[in-house]
Amino acid sequence: MGIRTEYKRLLKSGEITPDPAQKAGIEALIKLERQICQTHTWWRILFGLRPRVYGLYLWGPPGRGKSMMMDLFCRFAREPKKRRVHFHAFMSEVHHLIRKWRESDAATRKQVFGMHKGDDPVAPVAKVIAERSRLLCFDELQVTDIADAMILGRLFQALFERRVVLVATSNRAPDDLYKNGLNRDLFVPFIDMIKARCALVEVAGPRDFRMDRLRGAQTYFFPSTAPEQVAAFNGLWTDMTKLNTEMEAVLTVNERKLTFKRAAGPLLRATFSELCGVYNGPADYLEIAERFTTVFIENVPVLGPHNRNEARRFVTLIDALYEASAKTVILAEAEPAKLYPAGDGAFEFERTVSRLEEMRSEDYLNRR
């Protein structure tokens, strides 16, 4: 009963607030954990009486505690082969295994996959995944890439047949996954499988607990050379992610992979150099704004003609975040009005200054 005990402790300590929708999710996770334990009972294994356990799908708006609940479940679940991974990072590994199967000779296939015959990579890839992980916990399941969409149905058919259990959180109901995506009819069998084989629990309480922490807080910190400003920036990140697991995030944009070392559910933390010091374009920033509800950007330097390319990318990034109503927390060398003080490009940067000022306001934080 570790999940229930820990949840009650968090409520009693005031770290979380009572919420009926969260309670329903916790009860569903406790039930699933009990079912998983039953599949490991020796006499059930001996007589072939292990029940089929497929999984749980938690969905609802951001900030309702889905990631926190899944982290509790993953921490206390008594399945030794368990893995908590971001969905996009998992799919990146799947595509890597598919390429390895297709490009390897028979000896390498045998070594990696334990088999070597056949042209279809799905079965051997599912075999490798199932041997490594009997319980897969996905945070933020969101399908935007056609390559992912085309493989998911067949992959999870094979994983479920190998008794892999899935727990996933998502901002979308199953029927809204990959909505309006290319060749979506080929993705629908995966949706039908999730609806048929996983318990569906909507977590849609009235309060966005993550936004409660952000409202009233400072969201623009400067100068980045001041230790107290760095500490405050770090403190806000810690406060907003303390009940979530921080991990790597992988985004796919037009077959390119964007990898960020620090993410926690729908929160991203990245440096200015990671976001704007490399060749990212509008499509990349739109994907970031779509994927994350809150973005922490650290070490934004003073800009000018000497780094106009980075400044132009920063303008595009802020535009994408602003239009998506994504919340931003920034650690910068100077206040917005002094980020691009003079020179070619300073005039064009004035709109970004205005948006940065608005994005730190209470009215913007209340935008949906």
C-alpha positions in Angstrom: 0.0 0.0 0.0 3.0 2.3 -0.5 1.3 4.5 -3.1 -1.7 5.2 -0.8 0.5 5.8 2.2 2.7 8.3 0.4 -0.2 10.1 -1.2 -1.7 10.6 2.3 1.6 11.8 3.6 1.8 14.4 0.8 -1.7 15.6 1.6 -1.0 15.8 5.4 2.2 17.7 4.9 0.5 20.2 2.6 2.7 19.5 -0.3 -0.4 18.7 -2.4 -4.0 19.7 -2.0 -7.0 17.3 -1.9 -8.6 16.8 -5.3 -11.3 14.2 -6.1 -10.0 13.7 -9.7 -6.5 13.0 -8.3 -8.0 10.5 -5.8 -9.7 8.6 -8.6 -6.3 8.4 -10.4 -4.5 7.2 -7.3 -7.2 4.5 -6.7 -6.8 3.3 -10.3 -3.0 3.1 -9.9 -3.4 1.1 -6.6 -5.7 -1.3 -8.4 -3.2 -1.7 -11.2 -0.3 -2.3 -8.9 -2.3 -5.0 -7.2 -3.1 -6.7 -10.5 0.6 -6.6 -11.4 1.5 -8.3 -8.2 -1.0 -11.1 -8.9 0.7 -11.9 -12.1 3.9 -12.7 -10.2 2.2 -15.1 -7.7 4.0 -18.4 -8.1 1.0 -20.7 -8.2 -0.7 -18.5 -10.8 2.4 -18.8 -13.0 2.6 -22.6 -12.3 -1.0 -23.2 -13.4 -1.1 -20.6 -16.1 -3.7 -18.5 -14.3 -2.0 -15.1 -14.6 -4.6 -12.5 -15.4 -4.0 -10.3 -18.5 -3.0 -6.8 -17.3 -2.6 -4.2 -20.0 -2.4 -0.8 -18.2 -3.8 2.6 -17.4 -4.2 5.8 -19.4 -4.4 9.1 -17.3 -5.5 12.1 -19.2 -6.6 15.7 -18.6 -5.4 19.3 -18.6 -1.8 20.3 -17.6 -1.0 20.9 -13.9 -3.6 18.5 -12.4 -1.0 16.1 -11.0 -0.8 13.3 -13.6 3.0 13.2 -13.7 3.2 13.3 -9.9 0.8 10.3 -9.6 2.6 8.3 -12.2 5.9 9.0 -10.4 4.4 7.7 -7.2 3.3 4.6 -9.0 6.6 3.9 -10.6 8.5 4.5 -7.4 6.4 2.0 -5.4 5.4 -0.5 -8.0 6.9 -3.9 -7.1 7.7 -4.9 -10.7 11.5 -5.2 -10.8 11.7 -4.6 -14.6 10.1 -1.1 -14.7 11.0 1.9 -16.6 9.8 5.5 -16.4 10.7 7.3 -19.7 9.4 10.2 -21.7 7.4 9.0 -24.6 9.4 10.7 -27.3 12.7 9.4 -25.9 11.2 5.9 -26.0 10.1 6.2 -29.6 13.5 7.5 -30.6 15.0 4.3 -29.2 12.4 2.2 -31.0 13.4 3.8 -34.4 17.0 3.2 -33.5 16.3 -0.5 -32.9 14.3 -0.7 -36.2 17.3 0.8 -38.1 19.7 -1.6 -36.4 17.5 -4.6 -37.4 17.3 -3.5 -41.0 21.0 -2.6 -41.4 22.6 -5.4 -39.5 23.8 -8.8 -40.7 22.5 -12.1 -39.3 25.3 -12.4 -36.7 24.6 -8.9 -35.3 20.9 -9.4 -35.3 21.3 -12.6 -33.3 23.5 -10.9 -30.8 21.2 -7.9 -30.2 17.8 -9.4 -30.8 18.3 -13.1 -30.1 16.9 -13.9 -33.6 17.8 -13.1 -37.1 15.2 -14.2 -39.6 12.5 -12.1 -41.3 12.0 -8.7 -42.8 9.6 -7.2 -40.3 11.5 -5.5 -37.4 8.4 -5.1 -35.1 8.6 -8.6 -33.4 12.3 -8.5 -32.6 12.1 -4.9 -31.4 9.2 -5.8 -29.1 11.1 -8.8 -27.8 14.1 -6.6 -26.8 11.9 -4.0 -25.1 9.9 -6.6 -23.3 13.0 -8.3 -22.0 14.3 -5.0 -20.6 11.0 -3.6 -19.2 7.8 -5.4 -18.0 6.3 -2.1 -16.9 6.6 1.0 -19.1 5.6 4.4 -17.7 5.2 7.1 -20.3 4.8 10.8 -19.3 3.1 13.2 -21.8 2.1 10.7 -24.5 1.5 13.0 -27.5 1.9 11.8 -31.0 2.9 14.3 -33.6 5.3 12.4 -35.8 4.0 10.2 -38.7 6.8 7.7 -38.2 5.7 7.2 -34.6 2.0 7.0 -35.6 2.6 4.3 -38.2 4.5 2.0 -35.9 2.6 2.3 -32.6 -0.3 0.0 -33.2 1.7 -3.0 -34.3 4.4 -2.4 -31.7 2.0 -2.3 -28.8 0.1 -5.3 -30.1 3.4 -7.2 -29.8 4.2 -5.7 -26.4 0.8 -6.5 -24.9 1.2 -10.1 -26.2 4.4 -10.3 -24.3 2.6 -9.1 -21.1 4.2 -5.6 -21.0 2.1 -3.3 -18.9 1.6 0.4 -20.0 1.0 3.4 -17.8 0.7 6.7 -19.7 -0.3 10.3 -19.0 -1.5 12.6 -21.6 -3.2 16.0 -22.0 -5.4 14.4 -24.7 -8.2 11.9 -24.6 -7.3 8.8 -26.6 -9.7 9.8 -29.4 -7.8 13.1 -29.8 -4.3 11.6 -30.2 -2.7 12.5 -33.5 -5.7 14.5 -34.3 -5.8 15.7 -38.0 -2.5 13.8 -38.5 -1.4 12.6 -41.9 -2.8 9.1 -42.7 -4.5 9.1 -39.3 -6.7 6.1 -40.3 -3.6 3.9 -40.0 -3.2 5.2 -36.4 -6.7 4.5 -35.2 -6.1 0.8 -34.4 -3.6 2.0 -31.7 -6.4 4.3 -30.2 -8.8 1.4 -30.3 -6.3 -0.8 -28.5 -5.7 1.7 -25.7 -9.4 2.1 -25.2 -10.0 -1.6 -25.2 -7.1 -2.8 -23.1 -6.3 0.1 -20.7 -8.4 1.6 -17.9 -9.1 5.3 -18.9 -9.1 7.8 -16.1 -9.8 11.5 -16.7 -7.9 13.8 -14.2 -9.6 17.1 -14.8 -9.9 18.9 -11.5 -10.7 22.6 -11.5 -7.3 23.8 -10.3 -4.0 23.9 -12.2 -1.7 23.2 -9.2 1.4 24.0 -11.2 0.1 27.4 -12.2 -0.8 28.1 -8.5 2.9 28.0 -7.8 3.8 30.3 -10.7 1.2 33.0 -10.0 2.6 35.7 -7.8 6.2 34.5 -8.3 8.9 36.4 -10.0 9.4 35.0 -13.6 12.1 37.3 -15.0 15.4 37.2 -13.1 18.4 39.6 -13.8 21.3 40.0 -13.7 22.4 36.5 -14.3 25.7 37.3 -12.6 24.0 37.9 -9.2 24.0 34.8 -7.0 20.7 35.7 -5.4 19.0 35.9 -8.8 20.5 32.5 -9.9 19.3 31.0 -6.6 15.8 32.4 -7.0 15.6 31.1 -10.6 16.8 27.6 -9.4 14.5 27.7 -6.5 11.4 28.3 -8.6 12.4 25.4 -10.9 12.8 23.1 -7.9 9.5 24.2 -6.4 7.6 23.5 -9.6 9.2 20.2 -10.3 9.7 18.8 -6.8 7.0 16.1 -7.2 8.1 15.1 -10.7 11.0 13.2 -12.2 13.4 15.3 -14.1 14.6 13.6 -17.3 15.8 14.1 -20.9 13.2 15.2 -23.5 13.4 14.3 -27.2 11.3 16.1 -29.8 11.0 15.1 -33.5 10.7 18.0 -36.0 10.7 17.1 -39.7 12.8 14.0 -39.0 15.3 16.0 -36.9 15.7 15.2 -33.2 15.9 18.0 -30.6 17.2 16.7 -27.3 17.0 18.6 -24.1 18.7 17.3 -20.9 16.2 18.8 -18.4 12.5 18.4 -18.6 9.8 17.4 -16.0 6.4 16.6 -17.5 5.3 19.7 -19.4 8.1 21.8 -18.0 11.4 22.4 -20.0 14.6 23.9 -18.7 17.2 24.9 -21.3 20.0 27.4 -21.8 19.9 30.2 -24.3 22.8 28.5 -26.1 20.8 25.2 -26.4 17.7 27.0 -27.8 19.2 29.8 -29.9 22.9 29.1 -30.2 22.3 26.3 -32.6 20.5 26.2 -35.9 16.9 25.9 -34.7 14.1 27.4 -36.8 10.4 28.4 -36.5 9.2 24.7 -36.8 11.4 23.8 -33.9 10.1 26.6 -31.7 6.5 25.8 -32.6 7.0 22.2 -31.5 8.6 23.4 -28.2 5.7 25.7 -27.6 3.2 22.9 -28.4 5.0 20.3 -26.2 5.7 22.4 -23.1 3.4 24.6 -21.1 6.3 26.3 -19.2 9.8 27.0 -20.4 12.7 28.0 -18.2 15.4 29.8 -20.2 18.7 30.5 -18.5 21.7 32.6 -19.3 20.2 34.9 -21.9 23.0 37.3 -22.8 23.0 41.0 -23.9 22.4 40.9 -27.6 23.6 43.0 -30.5 24.8 43.0 -34.1 27.7 40.7 -33.1 25.2 37.8 -32.4 22.2 38.9 -34.5 21.5 35.3 -35.7 21.1 34.2 -32.1 19.0 37.3 -31.4 16.8 36.5 -34.4 16.2 33.0 -33.2 15.4 34.3 -29.7 12.8 36.6 -31.3 11.2 33.6 -33.1 11.2 31.5 -29.9 9.5 34.2 -27.9 6.9 34.7 -30.6 6.1 31.0 -30.6 5.8 30.8 -26.8 3.7 34.0 -26.7 1.3 32.8 -29.3 0.9 29.5 -27.6 0.4 31.2 -24.2 3.3 29.2 -22.8 4.7 30.5 -19.6 8.3 31.6 -19.5 10.8 32.0 -16.7 13.9 33.7 -17.7 17.4 34.3 -16.2 19.0 37.0 -18.2 22.1 39.3 -18.2 19.8 42.4 -18.3 16.2 43.5 -18.0 14.2 43.2 -21.3 14.6 46.8 -22.4 18.4 46.5 -22.2 18.8 43.0 -23.8 19.4 44.6 -27.3 20.4 48.1 -26.4 21.7 49.5 -29.8 22.8 48.7 -33.3 21.4 47.0 -36.3 18.4 44.9 -35.2 17.6 46.8 -32.0 14.4 48.4 -33.5 13.1 45.0 -34.6 13.8 43.7 -31.1 11.4 46.2 -29.5 8.4 43.9 -30.1 10.2 41.1 -28.2 10.8 43.5 -25.3 7.1 44.3 -25.2 6.2 40.6 -25.2 8.8 39.8 -22.5 7.3 42.5 -20.3 3.8 41.2 -20.9 4.8 37.5 -20.3 5.9 38.4 -16.8 2.5 39.9 -15.9 -0.3 38.4 -13.9 -2.7 38.8 -16.9 -0.5 36.7 -19.1 0.0 34.0 -16.5 -3.8 33.7 -16.4 -4.1 33.2 -20.1 -5.1 29.7 -21.1 
